């Protein structure tokens, strides 16, 4: 299958949001996506973009995406966080995921980062195998910690 990897453009945001919702369904959290199309568009393509995104296009349609943003580690310095690497279910196994991850790594090198980090669900064995086969280290002894909006309110009330 032929596809191209390119920088996402503002016109891609509706499809990007569709892919995010497809991922949420796959991860058994179909109601967890709160971001709106307007918010996603402003965050990625506004005056001060909060993220950079690559898309994979096949047959004139975006079939995958990789969204990254800068972070800073007090241990290693500049890093980027890979928020999502999504390939539409109909195009998994086509090489799109590998090509998107390669583009993220090239981008990281261009940005001079010392690490690229992301999370993967512990039950997503195909994704874990995919990442490990490409040299990633899955750190099973770390837990993801988050405060959502309700958690922040609870914290501030104490």
N, C-alpha and C positions, 0 to 999 in steps of 0.2 A: 504494500500500500504506500502510495506517495503522500507525503505531508510536508508542510513547512513550519518551522518554528520562527516566530517573530515577536517583537514587543507588542504588548496589548495596546489597543487604541480605545479611545472613548466609546466608539461605536460598538466595541466588543462587550461592554458591561452587561447588557441584558443576557447574553449567552454565558458570561462569567457567573452571573447570579444563578442561572439555570444549573450550571455545573456544581456550584456550591450546594444548591438544594438537592441535587442528585447525590452528592457525597453525604449530606445529612441523612438522607433516606437509607443509603448503604450502611451508615454508621448507627442506624436505629434511633436517630434523633430528628425525625422529620419536622418537628415543631420548634427546633432550637435556633433556626436561622432568624435573627431579628433584623439584620441589616436590610435597608431598603435599596432599591435601584439608585435613587437620588444620593443616598449616603455613600454607596460604593463608588459611584461616578465621581462625586466630589472628593472622596478620599484618595482616589487614584489618579484623577486627572484635573484636579483643581489647582489653585495657585501654589500650594505647598503639598505636593503628593506625599502620602504616608506610606505608599508601597510601590513596588515595581512588579509588573506581571508579564510573563511570557505566555503566549498561546500557541497551540498547535492547530493548524488548519489543514483539513483534508476535504477534498471535493467542495471547496467553497464554504465550509462550515467549521467553526471552532469546535474541536473534539477533545481538547485538553488544555490545562492551564497550570502554571506554577507561579504562586504569588509569594514574594519575599519582601522583607523590610529590615532596615538596619537596627542593630542592637549593640550594646557595649558590654563586654565582660571585664570585670575587675581582675580576672586571672589572666586573660589572653589578649585583651584589647578589642578591636573592632570585629564584629561578627555579623552575619545576617541570619535571620530566622525565616525558614521556609514554612509559611503558614499552611499552605495547601498545595499538594501536587495531585491533580485530579485528571483522570482520563475517563471519558465517557465509556460506560460499560460496553457499548457496541464496538469500541476501538481498543479495548485492553488486549495486550499481547501483540500489538502492531508495531511496537518500538517507540511509540509516542512518549511513554513514561520515561524511558531511558534517555530519549532526546531532550525532553524537558529538564530532567535532572542534570544532564550534561550542560545545558545552557545555564542553569543555576550555578553550577560549579565554575564555569567560565566567567560568569558575571561576578561571582565571589572573588575570583582571582583578579579580575579587572578592578574591583573595589578595594583590593588589598586586605581582605578580611582574613582572619586566622582560623575561623571556624564557621561552619554552616550547621545550624541545629534545627531540629523539628521533633514533633511527637508522632507516635504511631500507636494505635490501639493494640493492647496485648493479645487480642484474639484475631488480629488481622495477619494471619500467618503468611499469606501470599505477599503482602507489602513488606513484612519483616524480611522474608527471604530475598525479595527484590533489592532492598536496601543493603542487606549484608553481602549479597553477591557483588555489589558495586563498591565494597570497601567501607560502608558505614558501620559504626559501632552502635548497636542498640543497647542502651544502658538500662537494664532491667531492675537495677537496684535504686533507681530514682523514681520519685512520684511527682506528678504534675500537681501543682497547687494553684488554685484560682480563687479569687473573690469576685462573684458576679454582682450585679447591682444590689440585689437583696442582701447579699453577704456584706457588701460595703456599708449599707445602711445599718445592719445589725452591729457591725464592728464600731461604727461611729456613735451608736447609742450607748455603748458601754463605757 
